[in-house]
Amino acid sequence: MRIGILGANGFIGSNLTQHILEQQDWDVWGLDLDATRLEELGPNPRLKVTRGDILREHDLVEEMVAGCDVVLPLAAIATPISYVRHPLSVFELTFEANLRVVRACVRHGKRVVFPSSSEVYGMSDEPPFEEGTTKLVLGPIDKHRWIYACSKQLLDRVIHAYGLEEGLAYSIFRPFNWIGPRLDNVLDAREGSSRVLTQFIGNVVRGESIQLVDGGFQRRCFLYIDDAIDALVRIIANEDGCADGRIFNVGNPANDLSIRELGELLLELFEAIPGYETVRERVGLVDVPSKEYYGKGYQDIAVRSPSIRNAEQFLGWKPSTDLRSAIGRTIDFYLDEVARAQA
C-alpha cells in the first residue's frame, strides 16, 4: 500500500512517516514545500519526497493522488494568530487546496483520510464532545478566529456528501491538542507563532515570561504524538473496514488541565532539569488580554474535551501516555534541538 501525505514535513506528517518507515511495510509519497524533517529520517527506498506547493501545482497534486492508495491531506495553517491576522490565507490552504485533493480522490477512486479538527466543535457547551451528536457552535463573522474551524467543518460535510453521492471512501479524524517532537520551532521568538506548549517552552528557553491569554483558564486535553500516530495508523490500516465512513476524536480526556496549570506544570518540570533550577526567578506567568495578544478578531473556547468512544469501539485504541510524561518527553526533544542549534 502506498500512502500519499500532503504536508508531509509537518508535525503529524513527519511523525507518521517515521512510524510507517520503521514499523509498517507501506510506501510513502510525501509532498511539502520543505523537506527538512523528512530528510532527517535518512534515505529509504520506500519513501519518495517531492517538494511542491499544493496551492499552485495542481497537476502535481493530481499525479500524487492518482499514484497512491490512501491520501492524507495534512497541509493547513493551524495557529490561532494566523486565523485572526491572515484569514484568507488560512481559507485558501485549509479549504480550497484540500477540496481539490478530495475531488481528485473522487475522480481517481482513492481513499482519503482527512484531518478535521477539535476546532469544529467551537464554543459548544456540551463536553465531552461526541463526533455525531454534539452541536458545532461557531462565533460571529467578524471573529476571524473561526475561519479555520469553519473551513474544516465544511470539508467534513463535503467529504461526507461525496461518500453518499459518489461513493468516496473516507475516514475523518479530529486531533485534540497533539504534542510531542517536531510540533513547532521553539527558537522562533514571535508570540503566537506556535502552539501553546511549544510557545511556552520557547518562552522558558529564552528566559521570557509566559503570557496567559485572558488568565489561562481555558481547559485543554493533551495527547502525546506516539499515541496519536497509533490511532492514525489504525485508521489507515482500516482492518475489516473498521474506519470506513467514520469520524474519530483522537485525544486523551485524562490529560485535562487549564492553560494556567500547563504553565505551572511546565515550570515544575523544568526546575528538575540541570541549568533550569532557578527558572521561576527568570520566568513568570503573566496575564494578557486576548485583544492585546491576538487582536480584536479573536474568541476562545472555554473547554475542549473529547469523547473517544468511537476510537475505542471501532479501532480498539486507547491513549497510554500520561500528561507529565508527554510534556517531559516534549521538553527533552526541544532541549536537545536547542543544544544542537547552539553547538
C-alpha positions, 0 to 999 in steps of 0.5 A: 500500500502506498500512502500519499501525505500532503504536508508531509514535513509537518508535525503529524506528517513527519511523525507518521512517516517515521512510524510507517518507515520503521514499523509498517511495510507501506510506501510513502509519497510525501509532498511539502514545500520543505523537506527538512524533517523528512530528510532527517529520517535518512534515505529509504527506498520506500519513501519518495519526497517531492517538494511542491506547493499544493496551492499552485501545482495542481497537476502535481497534486493530481499525479500524487493522488492518482499514484497512491492508495490512501491520501492524507491531506495534512497541509493547513495553517493551524495557529490561532494568530494566523486565523485572526491576522491572515484569514484568507490565507488560512481559507485558501490552504485549509479549504480550497487546496484540500477540496481539490485533493478530495475531488481528485480522490473522487475522480481517481477512486482513492481513499482519503483520510482527512484531518478535521479538527477539535476546532469544529466543535467551537464554543459548544457547551456540551463536553465531552464532545461526541463526533455525531451528536454534539452541536458545532457552535461557531462565533460571529463573522467578524471573529476571524478566529473561526475561519479555520474551524469553519473551513474544516467543518465544511470539508467534513460535510463535503467529504461526507456528501461525496461518500453518499453521492459518489461513493468516496471512501473516507475516514475523518479524524479530529486531533485534540491538542497533539504534542510531542517532537517536531510540533513547532520551532521553539527558537522562533521568538514571535508570540503566537507563532506556535502552539501553546506548549511549544510557545511556552517552552520557547518562552522558558528557553529564552528566559521570557515570561509566559503570557496567559491569554485572558488568565489561562483558564481555558481547559485543554486535553493533551495527547502525546504524538506516539499515541496519536500516530497509533490511532492514525495508523489504525485508521489507515490500516482500516482492518475489516473496514473498521474506519470506513465512513467514520469520524474519530476524536483522537485525544486523551480526556485524562490529560485535562488541565487549564492553560494556567496549570500547563504553565505551572506544570511546565515550570515544575518540570523544568526546575528538575532539569540541570541549568533550569533550577532557578527558572521561576526567578527568570520566568513568570506567568503573566496575564494578557488580554486576548485583544492585546495578544491576538487582536480584536478578531479573536474568541476562545473556547472555554473547554475542549474535551473529547469523547473517544468512544468511537476510537475505542469501539471501532479501532480498539485504541486507547491513549497510554501516555500520561500528561507529565510524561508527554510534556517531559518527553516534549521538553527533552526533544526541544532541549536537545534541538536547542543544544544542537542549534547552539553547538 
